[in-house]
Amino acid sequence: MYAVVGCSECQALWIVEGRPERSGCPRCGRTRRHEKRREFVTTEERDHAREVRASMLAARAGHDEAFAELDSVAELGEQAENAGVDDETYLEAFGLDPAEVAEAGERDRDSKSRKATVREAVRELDDPTRADVVAYAEARGVSSSYTERALEKLVRAGEVTTQGGSYRPV
């Protein structure tokens, strides 16, 4: 179930799914018990709720006649989705091979960030020294200079502590 509701503070309109105990205005942040909110329409269909909200906003702005001439909100969303160029055409326009870009994305998704690797070393190794963390990270393709800088930043940020030459997560 979907309801178009309004805010008594700033007059914003939005769609709420179900019947939450409380709802917050996305514009001003004011929260109220949902039953105290004014429901302009309640429907089983999300697209119908979107249509009603769009109609109300158009009428409020004095554009209700222009709104009546438009396609439905769902159709407009579909048209917007299909507008423009696809990713492959965009990449080719810049001289990039879409297959190589996809492959690089997969490799990146499979690999951890360098900082995550340093954090993992501190967390996984038993009583790790700076040399232990550097060796762990280097074995996973992270340079020693980056690892040493990352350790210093993690200590300054309070994420990692060092005592007696050993590191441990906080």
Secondary structure, DSSP 8 states (H G I E B T S, - for coil): -EEEEE-TTT--EEEEES--SEEE-TTT--EEEGGGSEEEEEES-HHHHHHHHHHHHHHHTT-HHHHHHS--HHHHHHHHHHSS--HHHHHHHTT--HHHHHHHHHHHHHS--HHHHHHHHHHHSSS-BHHHHHHHHHHTT--HHHHHHHHHHHHHTTSEEEETTEEEE-
